[in-house]
Amino acid sequence: MENAADAVRRHLANVDRGMEASLADAYADDAVVDLPFMPGDRGRLEGRDAIRRHFAAAEALPVRLRVRNLTIHETADPQVVIAEYDYDGSVETTDRSFTVRNIQVFRLRAGQIVESRDYHDHGRIAAALRTALD
């Protein structure tokens, strides 16, 4: 079985290929994702179905996110890894580009993500998208 760091690398490689609902397959049925910087009341996703809906909504947006400068930090707990990386983003309808720094703390069991705390700059991503929707 692959270790937690390799599972996270695989998941982020899939994210790099494009946002799509199937990204939720990396998560356990009862996974919890906390998004502390998400505006509004959408800062917590509970269960794979909610995570799938989140990725499906992202898939519908005219934005492309590429994972760059990935560093994985393994911890004393073999189930927990920290991923630091940048998103190089582009808005497909305007060709506007932007960069967002990210930190995610993952807990995995049996190769599946069971918990994630995702520190993305959702405000910067939303600002780039607003120009596409104006």
C-alpha positions in Angstrom: 0.0 0.0 0.0 1.3 3.5 -0.8 2.2 5.8 2.1 0.3 9.0 2.9 2.8 11.2 1.1 2.6 9.3 -2.1 -1.2 9.2 -2.0 -1.3 13.0 -1.6 1.2 13.4 -4.5 -1.1 11.3 -6.6 -4.2 13.3 -5.6 -2.5 16.6 -6.4 -1.3 15.3 -9.7 -4.9 14.5 -10.5 -5.9 18.1 -9.4 -3.2 19.4 -11.8 -4.9 17.6 -14.7 -8.1 19.5 -14.0 -10.9 20.0 -11.5 -13.5 17.3 -11.9 -16.0 15.5 -9.6 -14.0 12.3 -9.7 -11.3 13.9 -7.5 -13.7 13.0 -4.6 -12.7 9.4 -5.2 -9.5 10.0 -3.2 -11.6 10.7 -0.1 -13.2 8.3 2.4 -17.0 8.1 2.5 -17.0 9.9 5.8 -14.2 12.4 5.1 -14.3 15.9 6.4 -12.7 18.9 4.7 -12.3 22.2 6.5 -11.8 25.3 4.4 -11.1 28.0 6.9 -10.7 30.8 4.3 -13.8 29.9 2.2 -16.2 32.9 2.2 -19.7 32.4 3.5 -20.9 29.2 5.2 -19.3 26.8 2.8 -16.2 26.3 5.0 -16.8 22.6 5.9 -17.5 19.7 3.7 -18.7 16.5 5.3 -18.8 13.2 3.4 -17.6 12.2 0.0 -20.9 13.3 -1.6 -20.5 16.9 -0.4 -16.8 16.8 -1.6 -17.9 15.5 -5.0 -20.4 18.4 -5.3 -17.7 20.8 -4.4 -15.4 19.5 -7.1 -18.2 19.4 -9.6 -19.0 23.1 -8.9 -15.3 23.9 -9.4 -15.3 21.9 -12.6 -18.0 24.2 -14.0 -16.0 27.3 -13.5 -13.9 28.8 -16.3 -10.7 28.5 -14.3 -7.6 26.2 -14.7 -5.4 25.5 -11.7 -1.9 24.0 -12.1 -0.1 22.7 -9.1 3.5 24.0 -8.9 6.4 24.1 -6.4 5.0 21.1 -4.5 6.7 20.2 -1.2 5.4 17.4 0.9 6.3 17.4 4.6 5.9 14.0 6.4 5.2 14.2 10.1 5.8 11.9 13.1 2.3 10.5 12.5 2.5 8.4 9.3 -1.1 9.2 8.5 -0.5 13.0 8.4 1.2 15.0 5.7 1.4 18.7 4.9 1.4 19.8 1.3 2.7 23.3 0.4 2.3 24.4 -3.2 1.3 27.2 -5.6 -1.7 27.2 -7.9 -0.8 28.9 -11.2 -4.3 29.8 -12.3 -5.8 31.1 -15.5 -9.3 32.2 -16.2 -10.2 30.6 -19.6 -12.6 33.4 -20.7 -10.2 36.3 -20.1 -6.8 34.7 -20.1 -6.2 36.4 -16.8 -3.5 34.6 -14.8 -2.9 34.6 -11.0 -0.9 32.6 -8.5 -2.3 31.4 -5.1 -0.2 29.8 -2.4 -1.7 26.8 -0.6 -1.1 24.7 2.5 -3.1 21.6 3.1 -2.9 19.3 6.1 -4.1 15.7 5.2 -4.9 12.7 7.3 -5.1 9.4 5.4 -6.1 5.9 6.3 -5.8 3.0 4.0 -4.8 5.3 1.1 -7.9 7.5 1.4 -8.1 11.1 2.7 -10.2 11.1 5.9 -9.5 14.7 6.9 -8.2 17.7 5.2 -7.7 21.3 6.3 -7.3 23.4 3.2 -5.7 26.8 3.4 -6.3 28.3 -0.1 -6.8 32.0 -0.8 -10.3 31.6 -2.1 -10.7 35.4 -2.2 -7.9 35.8 -4.7 -9.4 33.0 -6.9 -12.9 34.6 -6.6 -11.4 38.0 -7.6 -9.9 36.5 -10.7 -13.2 34.9 -11.6 -15.2 38.1 -11.0 -13.3 39.6 -13.9 -14.6 36.8 -16.1 -18.2 37.2 -14.9 -18.3 41.0 -15.3 
